[in-house]
Amino acid sequence: MTAPRTEPADPPPPSPPPGARVPRRRGVEFSLLVGAVLISVLGYAEVGLARSGAVPPDAARYGAGLGALALLAHIAVRLRAPYADPLLLPIAVLLNGLGLALIYRLDLETADDQAAPTQLVWSTLGVGLFIMVVLLIRDHRALQRYAYLSVAAALGLMILPIFFPAVNGARIWIRLGGLSFQPGEFAKILLAVFFAAYLAANRAALTHTGRRVWKIRFPTGRVLGPIVAIWLVSVGVLVLERDLGTSLLFFGLFVIMLYVATGRTGWIAVGLLLAAAGAFLVGSLEPHVHSRVQDWLDPFASIRAGQGPGQLAQSLFAFAAGGMFGTGLGLGHSVLIGFATKSDFILATVGEELGLVGLTAVFLLYALLVGRGYRAGLALRDAFGRLLAIGLSSILALQVFVIAGGVMGLIPLTGMAMPFLAQGGSSVVTNWVIVALLVRVSDSARAPHPELPAAGVIAPVVEDAR
C-alpha cells in the first residue's frame, strides 16, 4: 500500500535576517499623500482658470476637505497597519481627487446635473468605511470564517434589483427616495472573499484529483460543483438583469482565482472559450446587448445615416482631439458625448483634455495599484490571504480593462464605472473598501514575522528544562 500523496508546502517568502529592521514607510506615505492632494487641488483650480479666468472660490475648502480625509485615513493606517504598503492609500487619494476635479469640470456645462457635491459625499463615506475596515479587521484571516455568509449576502444583493424598475435598459439599481445604489458593487467583494476561502480550503483536491480530458485535469464534481454553481447563479442573475459588465467581471474573477489556486494554465483556455461562447449567445439573443455590439462593430453608422454621432463615436473623436498633450483641463468638448459622460465615458475627458500623456499616467496609477496588491498577496504565507489579495486586485484590473476597452472601441460597451475616477457612489465606496482590505493584507505581508526578533531586541535564551 502506497502512502497518500501530500501537497508540497509552499516555500516561505524571503524573510529579513534576525535583528534587521523592517521599514514602515509611513513618512513616505504621508509625503505622497501631500503630493496627491496638491495635484488634485491644482487640477480643480486649473478648471476654474480655464473656464472663467479665476480660481474657484471654494478651492481652499475643497483642498482642506480632501486633505482632512487623507489625513484621517493615514492616521488609521499608522495606528493599525504600520507596515502596510505606502503606495496604496496615496494612489487611491490621487485617483479620487482627480475624479472629483473632472466631474466638477463637466458640471460646469450641465447646470441641471451637479454631480460633484454628491460624489464628494460618497467619497467621504468611502474613506469612512476604509478607516472602519482598517481599524476593526486586525487579521484578514478572520474573514475566512464568513465564507458562506458572504456568498449568501452577495446573492441576496444581486437578486434585489430585479424587483426595481430598469434604468437605461438594465436592472442593476435600487432607488429609495433620492438615494440610489448598485448592490452588485458590494457583491463583488463578498464573492472574492468566498472564492478565496473555498479555493484555499480545497486547493489540493482541485489540483491533484479528477479526470484528465486531453491535457486538462478537471476536478471531481463534488469539489468543483459548489463553486461552479455559485458562479453560474451569479452570472445568470446578472444576465437576467442585463448587467453585462458585472457578469464579465465575475466570470474573469472566477477564472483568475481558479488559475491562481491550481496553477493550471488550462483554466485560462477554458475560460476564454466559455467567455467567447457566452458573449456570442448573449450578444445575439439579448436586444440591449446586441445594440451595443452593433455600435462597437460600426461606431460611425449613425453618422452615415444622417442621425449624428453616437456616444462611442463622440468618445473616439474626443480621444483624437486630445492628441499628445491634450487641450487642457476645462477646454475640451467631451460633454457632447451625452448623459454618461461623467460615468461610463469620463475616460474620454481625460484623453481629450490631458492627452495621451495624461491618459498614460492614469493607466500607470491603476497598474501600480494593482501591482502592489499582487505583490502583497504573493508575499503572504497563507493561501486565503494570497487568493484574497489577488482577487481584489484583479477586480480593479478587470474593471479598468473592460471600461477602457469599451470607451476606446476595443470591446463592446459594458456600462461600468471607472474605479475612483467616474461618477458613481456605490463604485467609489466599494473601491475604498477594496483598498482597505489590500492595506490590511499588505500589512500582514510586510510585518516582521513573530519568530524573528524585533530590531534592537535580543532574543531570550530558553534553557533546556530536561
C-alpha positions, 0 to 999 in steps of 0.5 A: 500500500502506497502512502497518500500523496501530500501537497508540497508546502509552499516555500516561505517568502524571503524573510529579513535576517534576525535583528534587521529592521523592517521599514514602515514607510509611513513618512513616505506615505504621508509625503505622497499623500501631500503630493496627491492632494496638491495635484488634485487641488491644482487640477480643480483650480486649473478648471476654474482658470480655464473656464472663467479666468479665476480660481474657484472660490471654494478651492481652499475648502475643497483642498482642506476637505480632501486633505482632512480625509487623507489625513484621517485615513493615514492616521488609521493606517499608522495606528493599525497597519504600520507596515502596510504598503505606502503606495496604496492609500496615496494612489487611491487619494490621487485617483479620487481627487482627480475624479472629483476635479473632472466631474466638477469640470463637466458640471460646469456645462450641465447646470441641471446635473451637479454631480460633484457635491454628491460624489464628494459625499460618497467619497467621504463615506468611502474613506469612512468605511476604509478607516472602519475596515482598517481599524476593526479587521486586525487579521484578514484571516478572520474573514475566512470564517464568513465564507458562506455568509458572504456568498449568501449576502452577495446573492441576496444583493444581486437578486434585489434589483430585479424587483426595481424598475430598469434604468437605461435598459438594465436592472442593476439599481435600487432607488429609495427616495433620492438615494440610489445604489448598485448592490452588485458593487458590494457583491463583488467583494463578498464573492472574492472573499468566498472564492478565496476561502473555498479555493484555499480550503480545497486547493489540493483536491482541485489540483491533484484529483479528477479526470484528465480530458486531453491535457486538462485535469478537471476536478471531481464534481463534488469539489468543483460543483459548489463553486461552479454553481455559485458562479453560474447563479451569479452570472445568470442573475446578472444576465437576467438583469442585463448587467453585462459588465458585472457578469464579465467581471465575475466570470474573469474573477472566477477564472483568475482565482481558479488559475491562481489556486491550481496553477493550471494554465488550462483554466485560462483556455477554458475560460476564454472559450466559455467567455467567447461562447457566452458573449456570442449567445448573449450578444445575439439573443439579448436586444440591449446587448446586441445594440451595443455590439452593433455600435462597437462593430460600426461606431460611425453608422449613425453618422452615415445615416444622417442621425449624428454621432453616437456616444462611442463615436463622440468618445473616439473623436474626443480621444483624437482631439486630445492628441499628445498633450491634450487641450487642457483641463476645462477646454475640451468638448467631451460633454457632447458625448451625452448623459454618461459622460461623467460615468461610463465615458469620463475616460474620454475627458481625460484623453481629450483634455490631458492627452495621451500623456495624461491618459498614460499616467492614469493607466500607470496609477491603476497598474501600480495599484494593482501591482502592489496588491499582487505583490502583497498577496504573493508575499503572504504565507497563507493561501486565503490571504494570497487568493484574497489579495489577488482577487481584489486586485484583479477586480480593479484590473478587470474593471479598468480593462473592460471600461477602457476597452469599451470607451476606446472601441476595443470591446463592446460597451459594458456600462461600468464605472471607472474605479475612483475616477467616474461618477458613481457612489456605490463604485467609489465606496466599494473601491475604498473598501477594496483598498482597505482590505489590500492595506490590511493584507499588505500589512500582514505581508510586510510585518516582521514575522513573530519568530524573528526578533524585533530590531534592537531586541535580543532574543531570550535564551530558553534553557533546556528544562530536561 
